[in-house]
Amino acid sequence: MSESKLEIVVKCDVSGTEEAVRESLTAMEVPGVDVRIIQSGVGQVSKSDVLMAETGSRLVVGFNVDVMPRMEQHIKEHGVEIRLYDTIYHLTEDLRRICEQMVAKPPEETVIGQAEVIATFKSKQKSQIIGCEIREGVIQVGKHFRIITAMGPAYFGKIGSLQIENNSVKSGKAGQQVGIGLEDWNKASVGDLVECYEIVAPARGPWKPKSGIYRKYS
């Protein structure tokens, strides 16, 4: 998986602190995110800094500096966020939090329905049809499901079809009895638990600047 990039402009009061800030940011490691300083310098944040930030992540961080007068409208027009600090610790911790929000997150699973197997039937394909009574939530066609036996999860699949009596349906709710076809498994037993669930892969959170000037002083 490719890394996300956070490309920033840095402005500091003197060359000594500029070097210290650069070293702190270079040493900061957040797996999955590449922090790049595309420009750094000494002095107040200027229009040229804003224009340079536009070529990167639209973020300027300043240490012990302010923004040149009458810049607010220019900053908003270019969609750039200026963050100003008076401690290096707060600067680096803020950027670390931004980076951590950009890291790809593992898929999340949400159980939307549970049912109990109350009968099993052989299908023409030598697999099984399981008759289930829905205990909670909903069971839906197209969703992931698993069968949990006394030994733990034993089968995983997607619900291809669902029947209530002799009718094909898209979903069933608590209190209803449904039939679910198993395409490649025939070892379900009465009393097994069926869980229907959704898998959501959270998108990596891109850096979204809030246009304006934000002073984060201690």
N, C-alpha and C positions, 0 to 999 in steps of 0.2 A: 504494500500500500504506500502510495507516495506521501511525502510529508506535506503538511500545510506550511505556509510561509507567513511570517509576521515581519513586514518590512517597515522600518521606522526611521524617523529623522530625530536626531538628538541635539539639543542646544543646552549649553552650560555657561556658568558665569566666568570661569577661568579654565585654562588648559589643563591644570592639575585635576580638577573635578571632571572635566570631559574625559580624560584618560581613565579615571576611576569608574565612571559610569560605563564607559565602553567595556572595560574589563569585567565589570559585574554582569553586564548583559551577555557578553561573550561566554562567560563561565556558566550562565544559567542553562540548564538542560531540562527540557520537557520532551520526552519521547514522542515523536510524531509531529513535532513543530520545529521549524527552522527559524530562529530569530536572526534577522539581518538588519544591520545598521546601514542604510543606503546613503546617509549623509550625517555628519556631525560637525559641530562648530561652537564657537564662543560668541555670546551676545544674545540680544533679545530675539525672539521668534519673529521672522520677517516674512514678507510676501514670497520671497524666493524659497523659504523653507516650506511654505504651504504648497507651492507649485511642485516642489520635489516630492513632498508627501503624497501628492496625487498620483505619482508614478508607482507608489508602493501601496501600503495598507491604509493610507490616509490618516496616519497617526504621527503626531509630533509630541515628544516628551521633553520637558524642560526642567533643568535643575538650577535652582536659585536665580532664575531669570523670569522675565515677564514677556508680554507680547507688545510689539510696537503699537503706538497709538492708532486709533481708527482702523483696526484690522478686523473687527467683529463681522462686518458684512462680507468682507472678502473671504473670511474663513467659512462662513455659512454657505456662500455661493459655490465654493469648491468642495463642500462636503467633508471637511477635514476636522478631526478632533485634536485639540491641544490639551495635554495634561501637564500641569506644572506642579513641581514638588520642591520641598526643602530638605528632605532626607533621602539618601540613596536607598535605604532599606524599603521605604514605602514605594519608591519608584519600581524597584525590582520585584517586590511582592505583587504589586498591581499587574505588572506585565506577566508575571508567572500565572496569575489567575486568568488573565486573558488567554494565555497559551493553553492552559488546562481545559478551558472551555472549547478550544478548537480541536482537541484530540478526539479522534473517532471513538465512539462508545460502543461497547458490545451490544448485540441485539437484546431487547427486553421482551419478556414473555408475560402475557396476561391471560389467565384462565377465564373464559367467558361462560363455561357451562360444565356441569358434571352430571354423569348418569351412571346407573348401575346395570350391569348385564343381568337380565332376568330370564333369557332363553337364548339358545344357539341353534342354528339351522345350517345344513350343508347346502352350498350353492352348486349350480351345474358345473362350475369351473373347479370343483373340489376344494374351494376355500370355504369361507363361512359368511353367514349373515348373522349378526348379533341383534337380538331384540333388547332394547334398553329402555329403562324408565328414567326420565330426566328428573334429577333431584334439585338442581339449582341452575339458574341462568338459562342459556340457550345453546343448542347444538345446531350448527349451520353448515350447509354445503360449501365446500371450498376452503374451510378452515382446517388447521392442523388439529390432530387429535392423537391421543395415546391411550393404550390400554394398560392398566396397572393391575398386576396380579398380586398374590400374596408374597411373591418374591421381589416385587418392585416393577418398574416400567418394563414391559415386555414387547410392545409393538408401537411403532410410530407411523403415521401416514396422514393423508389428507382425505377429508370426507368427500367422496365423489358423488354419492347419491344418498338420499334420505327418504324413507317411506313412513307414512302413518297409515296403518291398515294397508290398503292396496293403492294408495295415492302417493305419487311422488311430490315431495315438498322441498322447499328451500331451507326451512328451519323448523325446529321444534322447541317448545318452552317447558319450563318446570311443570311437572304433573302429566305430561304427555308421554306416550310410549312410541318409540321410533325404531325402525330397522336400519342398520348400517351394514353395508357390504364391505368385507375385507378381501382385497384383491390377491394377496399373497401370504396369507397366514390363516391357520385354522385351529389355533390352540386356545382361543378364548373360552372362559368357563363362566357359569352362572356365579354371580357375586363379584366378578371383576369390576373395577372402576374404570369409567371412560371419562377422560378430560378433554374438552374442546378448548383450544387456545389460539391466541393470535401472537405472531412474532413481529415485533416492530424494531427495525434497525434505525436507531436515532441518527439523524444526519450529523455529520461533523459540523460543529458550530463555527461558521465563518466569522471573521472579525467584521463587525458592523459598526463603523464609527458614528458617534452622535455629534453632529456638527456643533462646534462651539468651543469655548474655553472653560476648562475645569481645573480649579486650583485646589490641590490636595495638600494643604499645609498642616504641619503638626502643631 
